[in-house]
Amino acid sequence: MVARVWVGITREALARRGGQACEYLAYLNRTRVKEQRAREDNRGVYVLQRVCGGRAEFVLLSLWESMEAIRKFSRGELEKEASYPADKDFLLEFDSKVTLYEVLVQP
């Protein structure tokens, strides 16, 4: 199994309950999360959040059956993350690359 990790950063104010971060999380669920979960070879998608120093980091962690599964999903560009239309409305920083990890221990 392979873990695929992407990070997007918003202002801390956008991470408050009931604020725009809730909109951003809903947007993530409608776009990246939905797209990845729809793939047959996807083994799970997690969204993590950390608020620190005036910023909120959103980490999208997805698990995949194999490197080949990621290759198919990413159309051969293993470490490139797609840009979605509203990213510019929410994100201070957009990580255009993903990091891939081999999963060594799992439940």
N, C-alpha and C positions, 0 to 999 in steps of 0.2 A: 504494500500500500504506500501511497505517496501523499504528503500533505502539501497543499498549495496555499501560500500566505500572501495577502495583499493588505496594505495599510493606507487609509485615507484620514486626513486630519482636518477638523473643524475648530471653530472658536469654542471655548468652554461654555459660553452662554448658550450655544446650540445643543449642549448636552443636558440641559435641564429638562426635567419631566414637564411635559405639556408644551415645551418650546419647539423650535424648529428641528432639534435633534430627533424628536419623535417623528417628524416629517421625513428626516433623512433616513432614519431606520426603516420607515415604511417604504421609502424610495429604494433603499438597498434590497428590501424583501421583494419588491416588484421587479427589480432588474437583476443584479448580480446573483442574489440568492436563488430566485426563481429559475433563472437560466441554468445555474449549475445543478440544482436539485432535479431538474427535468432530464438530466443525462442519466442514462441507464447505468453507466459505470461510475457514477458519483456515489460515495459511501457516507456522505454527511456534510453539512455546512453549518458552521458556527459563526456568530458575530460577537466579537468581544469589544469592550469599551473601557478606556482608561482616561480619566480626567486629571490633568496635571499642568501646572504652570500656565493657566489661562487657555489651554488647548484641550481638545478631546480627540483621542485617537480611536478610530474604529478599525478593528482588525477582522478581516474576513478569512477564516480558516476553512478550507474545504479538503475533504479526503477523497482520494481517487484510487481506483482498483490498480492502476499501473501508470507508468510514465507514458505508455502508448495511449492510454485513455486521455491524459492531459494533452498529448500531442494532437489527438483528434479534436478535442474541445477547443484548443487554442489555434487550430488550423496550422499547426506546425511551428508556431512561435511560442515555444515553451515558457519563456520568462516574460512575455509581454502581456500587460493588462489592457483590456479594451477601455476606451473612454465612453462614457454615457452622457447624453445631452445635458442633464441637470447637474453633473459633477461640479461644473464651474460655479453654480449657484450655492453650493453647500461647502465645498472643500477649500481650505487654505492651501493645502498641499495635496497633490495627487501623485501617488507612486505609480509610475507607468510600467514598473517591473514587478513581478511576483517572485517570491522565493520558494523554492521547492525543497522538501525534506523527505528523505526516506523514513517511513515509520518503522521503528525497530521493536517497540513494545506496544501492545494494544490490549484492550480488555478481553 
